[in-house]
């Protein structure tokens, strides 16, 4: 047991130690400072800018930036949907797959463009190699870059700078952050055993009974895998994602995946601190999601380590819950991965969340509800600061001072945007479609596990879509027209409404006259204020979704204690 | 700025980025993989002495007889099928999957009970990994405890000394990364292949 906890602590340490270095690097990139990649990248970027028709010095307003996000993402969506629909006649399709249904193709396209990677299909049997790397692999870069760009524009606005240009930020996120790390990571992953081939599945006779054959699915996996984690995409090449030995063959690849999937959302908070010239505040803000993350890991890991009491009674001893888990990861690495992947909105899995103990279900769902336990690529940091603005407003009301953040007054417009984008959109996109689905359990829901867990399956699917996470309680029969279209609504609402609101919020903050700090100013870089913010986050998040948690995992936990009938 | 210009810029930048991230990057990596890591890049395929492929070092195979160390129960039977009777097309693409049974699902308990009965009949003391199905259904490993629990049975069938099997288990155990990260696992296919070589 102690060995498992040591793995967890060391992994967390690595994540925290990397944060300041990576955060500084990201800040350098977007402040236009020199980096050691300049001699190679400057000419490359100049070519990309001129081919794309991007004028680098052209600054955008919040609304222009938001429109550019929508237009560019729409262009990507159309391109990849087109590739899916004609994959039958495209090359690099060794298993001869035909086009998927229109609603599945649309759902996949929306799900990947929104950086969610919710998958209502099995990779092996649905998408050709070409669709996987030229469509899915493509938007894995651009959707992650869109998230980074929005976060940078938000940070610029919050700190009183012009927002910048979406296309410049988008392209530089790829050329200076995502692509160089992916090249190095892909080489490491190949060395560690991941396939990277265009050859079709290998057929071998099995050793025990040569009449029976085994089909070993393979493909260009390694390069796909690194951007899957680094961009917090999470869409598996194979049906079973990072539990598949080809997507995650050993302890080394698992460690790299864990560290990369939290690298950007953690670093982005430090990037903010550098833009704001206030690293102290950045580390205080950083401590909020870190504390929640640690608490969640402890809850999940204890549940998995103690295992299923009903099975333990049969085994006659206390054993970890290994249903849906791989031997090479065990309870510790599986629990850690589940918490990391739902915290960071990556959504890759190395074990099956549906089979986790209720404590694990409670944590993964809570991560999806809160959205700020480091949160999505870029957007998680932006949500965190939206909560901070709300906390400034609430404390301002309590002590009777004009609420100010970084020397700028928080007024009606900012509070409306912050509360609308955090408080309203997320529950609307989760709870309303869940309610509709649950009214028709036979016709629509596709629930595979009886009792309280079935409710969790439905809520989880919409929460995962709205939070742009992409993991699932995968027993759910979600490959239907209803699920494809209704989750598409949650995917789009959960992605683009907050992004537009964040950019407008940043725009209005950047236009305010700074007010000089006086003795009466409420300081936001103190432990007390950080505590209040954490309280605001937990109260708002918990109150909105508490009924769903109580009826799902909490009730299931009591059911298991009582004994499974 | 006109709508037309915005649309054109969105389309042009999409195409340029597509060429870089969706064509150049993957094709470069595939080429590099084939040259620098041909074994791993093609699926870590193991071959027998005649050079014919017998499986992958990373993917498990079904083993249920008493001549071999048994692997974990799998929901897809390790992506295998009888080629003369493969209506589901498993051999066309290869598959992976999991039970997705919730801990509160009575079906899980029923299945575990059945597996335990089978293990007891085979004379194997059940361990957690031998009664729970894996995440991928392709798990190449069993825990060292699960391997040790099968030594007596395999040794009796093959007429080998238990100490010889212990050595083979030890040789085919994949340890933790840096001795810290992950859990040790015995690669069942490699262990059984080694045993066949030894037993010849």
Interface residues (C-beta under 8 A of the other chain):
Chain A: X6 X7 X10 X11 X48 X51 X52 X53 X54 X64 X67 X68 X71 X72 X74 X75 X76 X79 X95 X96 X97 X122 X124 X125 X133 X134 X135 X137 X138 X141 X142 X167 X170 X171 X174 X179 X182 X183 X186 X187 X190 X191 X192 X193 X194 X195 X196 X197 X198 X199 X201 X202 X203 X204 X205 X206 X207 X208 X211 X212 X213 X214 X215 X216 X217 X218 X220 X222 X223 X224 X238 X239 X240 X243 X244 X245 X246 X249 X250 X251 X252 X254 X255 X307 X308 X310 X311 X314 X315 X319 X320 X321 X322 X323 X324 X325 X326 X327 X328 X329 X330 X332 X333 X334 X349 X350 X351 X352 X354 X355 X356 X357 X358 X448 X449 X450 X451 X452 X453 X473 X474 X475 X556 X559 X560 X564 X565
Chain B: X1 X5 X6 X7 X8 X9 X10 X11 X12 X13 X14 X15 X16 X17 X18 X20 X21 X22 X23 X25 X26 X28 X29 X30 X32 X33 X34 X36 X37 X40 X41 X42 X43 X44 X45 X53 X54 X55 X56 X57 X58 X59 X60 X61 X62 X63 X64 X65 X67 X68 X72 X78 X79 X80 X81 X82 X83 X89 X90 X91 X92 X93 X94 X95 X96 X97 X98 X99 X100 X101 X102 X103 X104 X105 X106 X108 X109 X112 X113 X116 X126 X127 X128 X129 X131 X132 X133 X134 X135 X136 X137 X138 X139 X140 X141 X142 X143 X174 X176 X177 X178 X180 X181 X182 X183 X185 X189 X192 X193 X196
